[in-house]
Amino acid sequence: MKSLLIASPDDSLRDVHALALQAHPQRDVAMLHIPSKDYYVFDLSELQRFSPEEWDIAIAVNEFYINDVRRALHEATAALGYRAVSLVSPRAQIASDAVIGENTIIHAGAFVGAGSKIGHHCVLRPNVVVTEEVTVGDYVTLEANVSVRERAIIGDFVTICANSSLARASVIGAHSYLNIPRQYAGKIAPSTFISPQFENPVRVLPSHA
């Protein structure tokens, strides 16, 4: 079995490394800070110490452009031959028929219900509840204590802030940034930005994968 490298450009590195030690106790686990400039320019020179033939990778990102930076770093490491691995806390509860994508990070206390699908490169913070038959797209961040009711659909590159909830069968369009804690319901258009603190952070950049 390959060793596991936790790579990150920000301060989430140590917490995700600790999660990896719990989620993959049978592996050798190391962590590597990836310097970056302007969010998207990564210094990958130190990766030379970790051959992709011997190391898998898990990418942790908690920067302002949280989901798209995760996408960019994943594409950069995938181009070098690294296979992305998910991290699921042993203190999370995942239904036996739930589907979890690659490089998805699920923290302690999270619950994913029957028939739900969590996409690739997502982050579910502590105590997130995803109930039955929910579909979560790729590169989604659900902050702590988010509750998603049954049959809701969350598009790609969505962030939902802590202590929020989604009503049953809600549909959240891709690239939305919902940064006010409240109940969201119905259909929310793609690229919806709701935040009292920041200028619109939504950036939709072409993929180079």
Contacts in CASP RR format, 6 or more apart in sequence:
PFRMAT RR
TARGET T0000
AUTHOR 0000-0000-0000
METHOD contacts of the structure
MODEL  1
MKSLLIASPDDSLRDVHALALQAHPQRDVAMLHIPSKDYYVFDLSELQRF
SPEEWDIAIAVNEFYINDVRRALHEATAALGYRAVSLVSPRAQIASDAVI
GENTIIHAGAFVGAGSKIGHHCVLRPNVVVTEEVTVGDYVTLEANVSVRE
RAIIGDFVTICANSSLARASVIGAHSYLNIPRQYAGKIAPSTFISPQFEN
PVRVLPSHA
1 26 0 8 1.000
1 27 0 8 1.000
2 27 0 8 1.000
2 54 0 8 1.000
2 55 0 8 1.000
2 56 0 8 1.000
2 83 0 8 1.000
3 27 0 8 1.000
3 28 0 8 1.000
3 29 0 8 1.000
3 30 0 8 1.000
3 50 0 8 1.000
3 54 0 8 1.000
3 55 0 8 1.000
3 56 0 8 1.000
4 20 0 8 1.000
4 24 0 8 1.000
4 27 0 8 1.000
4 28 0 8 1.000
4 29 0 8 1.000
4 30 0 8 1.000
4 55 0 8 1.000
4 56 0 8 1.000
4 57 0 8 1.000
4 58 0 8 1.000
4 85 0 8 1.000
5 29 0 8 1.000
5 30 0 8 1.000
5 31 0 8 1.000
5 32 0 8 1.000
5 50 0 8 1.000
5 55 0 8 1.000
5 56 0 8 1.000
5 57 0 8 1.000
5 58 0 8 1.000
5 82 0 8 1.000
6 13 0 8 1.000
6 16 0 8 1.000
6 17 0 8 1.000
6 20 0 8 1.000
6 29 0 8 1.000
6 30 0 8 1.000
6 31 0 8 1.000
6 32 0 8 1.000
6 57 0 8 1.000
6 58 0 8 1.000
6 60 0 8 1.000
7 13 0 8 1.000
7 31 0 8 1.000
7 32 0 8 1.000
7 34 0 8 1.000
7 47 0 8 1.000
7 57 0 8 1.000
7 58 0 8 1.000
7 59 0 8 1.000
7 60 0 8 1.000
7 73 0 8 1.000
7 77 0 8 1.000
8 16 0 8 1.000
8 31 0 8 1.000
8 32 0 8 1.000
8 33 0 8 1.000
8 34 0 8 1.000
8 59 0 8 1.000
8 60 0 8 1.000
8 61 0 8 1.000
8 62 0 8 1.000
9 33 0 8 1.000
9 34 0 8 1.000
9 35 0 8 1.000
9 36 0 8 1.000
9 39 0 8 1.000
9 42 0 8 1.000
9 61 0 8 1.000
9 63 0 8 1.000
9 69 0 8 1.000
9 73 0 8 1.000
10 60 0 8 1.000
10 61 0 8 1.000
10 62 0 8 1.000
10 63 0 8 1.000
11 62 0 8 1.000
12 60 0 8 1.000
12 61 0 8 1.000
12 62 0 8 1.000
13 31 0 8 1.000
13 33 0 8 1.000
13 60 0 8 1.000
14 31 0 8 1.000
15 60 0 8 1.000
16 31 0 8 1.000
16 58 0 8 1.000
16 60 0 8 1.000
16 87 0 8 1.000
16 105 0 8 1.000
17 29 0 8 1.000
17 31 0 8 1.000
19 87 0 8 1.000
19 89 0 8 1.000
19 105 0 8 1.000
19 107 0 8 1.000
19 108 0 8 1.000
20 29 0 8 1.000
20 58 0 8 1.000
20 87 0 8 1.000
21 29 0 8 1.000
22 89 0 8 1.000
22 90 0 8 1.000
22 91 0 8 1.000
23 87 0 8 1.000
23 88 0 8 1.000
23 89 0 8 1.000
23 90 0 8 1.000
24 85 0 8 1.000
24 87 0 8 1.000
30 50 0 8 1.000
30 55 0 8 1.000
32 46 0 8 1.000
32 47 0 8 1.000
32 50 0 8 1.000
34 42 0 8 1.000
34 43 0 8 1.000
34 44 0 8 1.000
34 46 0 8 1.000
34 47 0 8 1.000
34 73 0 8 1.000
35 42 0 8 1.000
35 43 0 8 1.000
36 42 0 8 1.000
36 43 0 8 1.000
36 69 0 8 1.000
37 43 0 8 1.000
39 63 0 8 1.000
39 64 0 8 1.000
39 65 0 8 1.000
39 69 0 8 1.000
39 72 0 8 1.000
40 69 0 8 1.000
40 72 0 8 1.000
42 72 0 8 1.000
42 73 0 8 1.000
42 76 0 8 1.000
44 76 0 8 1.000
44 77 0 8 1.000
44 80 0 8 1.000
47 77 0 8 1.000
47 80 0 8 1.000
52 80 0 8 1.000
52 81 0 8 1.000
52 82 0 8 1.000
52 83 0 8 1.000
55 82 0 8 1.000
56 82 0 8 1.000
56 83 0 8 1.000
56 84 0 8 1.000
56 85 0 8 1.000
57 77 0 8 1.000
57 82 0 8 1.000
57 83 0 8 1.000
57 84 0 8 1.000
57 85 0 8 1.000
57 103 0 8 1.000
58 84 0 8 1.000
58 85 0 8 1.000
58 86 0 8 1.000
58 87 0 8 1.000
58 103 0 8 1.000
58 105 0 8 1.000
59 70 0 8 1.000
59 73 0 8 1.000
59 74 0 8 1.000
59 77 0 8 1.000
59 84 0 8 1.000
59 103 0 8 1.000
59 121 0 8 1.000
60 105 0 8 1.000
61 67 0 8 1.000
61 69 0 8 1.000
61 70 0 8 1.000
61 73 0 8 1.000
63 69 0 8 1.000
64 198 0 8 1.000
64 201 0 8 1.000
65 201 0 8 1.000
65 203 0 8 1.000
66 141 0 8 1.000
66 159 0 8 1.000
67 121 0 8 1.000
67 139 0 8 1.000
67 140 0 8 1.000
67 141 0 8 1.000
67 157 0 8 1.000
67 158 0 8 1.000
67 159 0 8 1.000
68 139 0 8 1.000
68 157 0 8 1.000
68 203 0 8 1.000
68 204 0 8 1.000
68 205 0 8 1.000
70 121 0 8 1.000
70 123 0 8 1.000
70 139 0 8 1.000
71 121 0 8 1.000
71 139 0 8 1.000
71 157 0 8 1.000
71 207 0 8 1.000
72 205 0 8 1.000
74 84 0 8 1.000
74 103 0 8 1.000
74 121 0 8 1.000
75 207 0 8 1.000
75 208 0 8 1.000
75 209 0 8 1.000
77 84 0 8 1.000
78 84 0 8 1.000
78 209 0 8 1.000
84 102 0 8 1.000
84 103 0 8 1.000
84 120 0 8 1.000
84 121 0 8 1.000
85 102 0 8 1.000
85 103 0 8 1.000
86 100 0 8 1.000
86 101 0 8 1.000
86 102 0 8 1.000
86 103 0 8 1.000
86 104 0 8 1.000
86 105 0 8 1.000
86 106 0 8 1.000
87 104 0 8 1.000
87 105 0 8 1.000
87 106 0 8 1.000
88 94 0 8 1.000
88 100 0 8 1.000
88 104 0 8 1.000
88 106 0 8 1.000
89 106 0 8 1.000
89 107 0 8 1.000
89 108 0 8 1.000
89 109 0 8 1.000
89 110 0 8 1.000
91 108 0 8 1.000
91 109 0 8 1.000
92 106 0 8 1.000
92 107 0 8 1.000
92 108 0 8 1.000
92 109 0 8 1.000
92 110 0 8 1.000
92 111 0 8 1.000
92 112 0 8 1.000
92 124 0 8 1.000
93 109 0 8 1.000
93 110 0 8 1.000
93 111 0 8 1.000
93 112 0 8 1.000
94 100 0 8 1.000
94 106 0 8 1.000
94 111 0 8 1.000
94 112 0 8 1.000
94 113 0 8 1.000
95 112 0 8 1.000
95 113 0 8 1.000
95 114 0 8 1.000
95 115 0 8 1.000
95 116 0 8 1.000
96 114 0 8 1.000
97 114 0 8 1.000
97 115 0 8 1.000
98 112 0 8 1.000
98 113 0 8 1.000
98 114 0 8 1.000
98 115 0 8 1.000
98 116 0 8 1.000
98 117 0 8 1.000
98 118 0 8 1.000
99 115 0 8 1.000
99 116 0 8 1.000
99 117 0 8 1.000
99 118 0 8 1.000
99 119 0 8 1.000
100 106 0 8 1.000
100 112 0 8 1.000
100 118 0 8 1.000
100 119 0 8 1.000
101 118 0 8 1.000
101 119 0 8 1.000
101 120 0 8 1.000
101 121 0 8 1.000
101 122 0 8 1.000
102 120 0 8 1.000
102 121 0 8 1.000
103 120 0 8 1.000
103 121 0 8 1.000
104 118 0 8 1.000
104 119 0 8 1.000
104 120 0 8 1.000
104 121 0 8 1.000
104 122 0 8 1.000
104 123 0 8 1.000
104 124 0 8 1.000
105 122 0 8 1.000
105 123 0 8 1.000
105 124 0 8 1.000
106 112 0 8 1.000
106 118 0 8 1.000
106 124 0 8 1.000
106 128 0 8 1.000
107 123 0 8 1.000
107 124 0 8 1.000
107 125 0 8 1.000
107 126 0 8 1.000
107 128 0 8 1.000
108 126 0 8 1.000
109 126 0 8 1.000
109 127 0 8 1.000
109 128 0 8 1.000
110 124 0 8 1.000
110 125 0 8 1.000
110 126 0 8 1.000
110 127 0 8 1.000
110 128 0 8 1.000
110 129 0 8 1.000
110 130 0 8 1.000
111 128 0 8 1.000
111 129 0 8 1.000
111 130 0 8 1.000
111 131 0 8 1.000
112 118 0 8 1.000
112 124 0 8 1.000
112 130 0 8 1.000
113 130 0 8 1.000
113 131 0 8 1.000
113 132 0 8 1.000
113 134 0 8 1.000
114 132 0 8 1.000
114 133 0 8 1.000
115 132 0 8 1.000
115 133 0 8 1.000
115 134 0 8 1.000
116 130 0 8 1.000
116 131 0 8 1.000
116 132 0 8 1.000
116 133 0 8 1.000
116 134 0 8 1.000
116 135 0 8 1.000
116 136 0 8 1.000
117 134 0 8 1.000
117 135 0 8 1.000
117 136 0 8 1.000
117 137 0 8 1.000
118 124 0 8 1.000
118 130 0 8 1.000
118 136 0 8 1.000
118 137 0 8 1.000
118 140 0 8 1.000
119 136 0 8 1.000
119 137 0 8 1.000
119 138 0 8 1.000
119 140 0 8 1.000
120 138 0 8 1.000
120 139 0 8 1.000
121 138 0 8 1.000
121 139 0 8 1.000
122 136 0 8 1.000
122 137 0 8 1.000
122 138 0 8 1.000
122 139 0 8 1.000
122 140 0 8 1.000
122 141 0 8 1.000
122 142 0 8 1.000
123 140 0 8 1.000
123 141 0 8 1.000
123 142 0 8 1.000
124 130 0 8 1.000
124 142 0 8 1.000
125 141 0 8 1.000
125 142 0 8 1.000
125 143 0 8 1.000
125 144 0 8 1.000
125 145 0 8 1.000
125 146 0 8 1.000
125 162 0 8 1.000
126 144 0 8 1.000
126 145 0 8 1.000
127 144 0 8 1.000
127 145 0 8 1.000
128 142 0 8 1.000
128 143 0 8 1.000
128 144 0 8 1.000
128 145 0 8 1.000
128 146 0 8 1.000
128 147 0 8 1.000
128 148 0 8 1.000
129 146 0 8 1.000
129 147 0 8 1.000
129 148 0 8 1.000
130 136 0 8 1.000
130 142 0 8 1.000
130 148 0 8 1.000
131 147 0 8 1.000
131 148 0 8 1.000
131 149 0 8 1.000
131 150 0 8 1.000
132 150 0 8 1.000
132 151 0 8 1.000
133 150 0 8 1.000
133 151 0 8 1.000
134 148 0 8 1.000
134 149 0 8 1.000
134 150 0 8 1.000
134 151 0 8 1.000
134 152 0 8 1.000
134 153 0 8 1.000
134 154 0 8 1.000
135 152 0 8 1.000
135 153 0 8 1.000
135 154 0 8 1.000
136 142 0 8 1.000
136 148 0 8 1.000
136 154 0 8 1.000
136 155 0 8 1.000
137 154 0 8 1.000
137 155 0 8 1.000
137 156 0 8 1.000
137 158 0 8 1.000
138 156 0 8 1.000
138 157 0 8 1.000
139 156 0 8 1.000
139 157 0 8 1.000
140 154 0 8 1.000
140 155 0 8 1.000
140 156 0 8 1.000
140 157 0 8 1.000
140 158 0 8 1.000
140 159 0 8 1.000
141 158 0 8 1.000
141 159 0 8 1.000
141 160 0 8 1.000
142 148 0 8 1.000
142 154 0 8 1.000
142 160 0 8 1.000
143 159 0 8 1.000
143 160 0 8 1.000
143 161 0 8 1.000
143 162 0 8 1.000
143 163 0 8 1.000
143 164 0 8 1.000
144 162 0 8 1.000
144 163 0 8 1.000
145 162 0 8 1.000
145 163 0 8 1.000
146 160 0 8 1.000
146 161 0 8 1.000
146 162 0 8 1.000
146 163 0 8 1.000
146 164 0 8 1.000
146 165 0 8 1.000
146 166 0 8 1.000
147 164 0 8 1.000
147 165 0 8 1.000
147 166 0 8 1.000
148 154 0 8 1.000
148 165 0 8 1.000
148 166 0 8 1.000
149 165 0 8 1.000
149 166 0 8 1.000
149 167 0 8 1.000
149 168 0 8 1.000
149 169 0 8 1.000
149 170 0 8 1.000
150 168 0 8 1.000
150 169 0 8 1.000
151 168 0 8 1.000
151 169 0 8 1.000
152 166 0 8 1.000
152 167 0 8 1.000
152 168 0 8 1.000
152 169 0 8 1.000
152 170 0 8 1.000
152 171 0 8 1.000
152 172 0 8 1.000
153 170 0 8 1.000
153 171 0 8 1.000
153 172 0 8 1.000
154 160 0 8 1.000
154 166 0 8 1.000
154 172 0 8 1.000
154 173 0 8 1.000
155 172 0 8 1.000
155 173 0 8 1.000
155 174 0 8 1.000
155 176 0 8 1.000
156 174 0 8 1.000
156 175 0 8 1.000
157 174 0 8 1.000
157 175 0 8 1.000
157 204 0 8 1.000
158 172 0 8 1.000
158 173 0 8 1.000
158 174 0 8 1.000
158 175 0 8 1.000
158 176 0 8 1.000
158 177 0 8 1.000
158 178 0 8 1.000
159 176 0 8 1.000
159 177 0 8 1.000
159 178 0 8 1.000
159 179 0 8 1.000
160 166 0 8 1.000
160 172 0 8 1.000
160 178 0 8 1.000
160 184 0 8 1.000
161 178 0 8 1.000
161 179 0 8 1.000
161 180 0 8 1.000
161 181 0 8 1.000
162 181 0 8 1.000
163 181 0 8 1.000
164 178 0 8 1.000
164 180 0 8 1.000
164 181 0 8 1.000
164 182 0 8 1.000
164 183 0 8 1.000
164 184 0 8 1.000
165 182 0 8 1.000
165 183 0 8 1.000
165 184 0 8 1.000
166 172 0 8 1.000
166 183 0 8 1.000
166 184 0 8 1.000
166 185 0 8 1.000
167 183 0 8 1.000
167 184 0 8 1.000
167 185 0 8 1.000
167 186 0 8 1.000
169 186 0 8 1.000
170 184 0 8 1.000
170 185 0 8 1.000
170 186 0 8 1.000
170 187 0 8 1.000
170 188 0 8 1.000
171 186 0 8 1.000
171 187 0 8 1.000
171 188 0 8 1.000
172 178 0 8 1.000
172 184 0 8 1.000
172 188 0 8 1.000
172 192 0 8 1.000
173 187 0 8 1.000
173 188 0 8 1.000
173 189 0 8 1.000
173 190 0 8 1.000
173 191 0 8 1.000
173 192 0 8 1.000
174 190 0 8 1.000
174 191 0 8 1.000
175 190 0 8 1.000
175 191 0 8 1.000
175 202 0 8 1.000
175 204 0 8 1.000
176 188 0 8 1.000
176 189 0 8 1.000
176 190 0 8 1.000
176 191 0 8 1.000
176 192 0 8 1.000
176 193 0 8 1.000
176 202 0 8 1.000
177 192 0 8 1.000
177 193 0 8 1.000
177 194 0 8 1.000
177 195 0 8 1.000
177 200 0 8 1.000
177 201 0 8 1.000
177 202 0 8 1.000
178 184 0 8 1.000
178 188 0 8 1.000
178 192 0 8 1.000
178 194 0 8 1.000
179 194 0 8 1.000
179 195 0 8 1.000
179 196 0 8 1.000
179 197 0 8 1.000
179 198 0 8 1.000
180 194 0 8 1.000
180 195 0 8 1.000
180 196 0 8 1.000
191 202 0 8 1.000
191 204 0 8 1.000
193 200 0 8 1.000
193 201 0 8 1.000
193 202 0 8 1.000
195 201 0 8 1.000
END
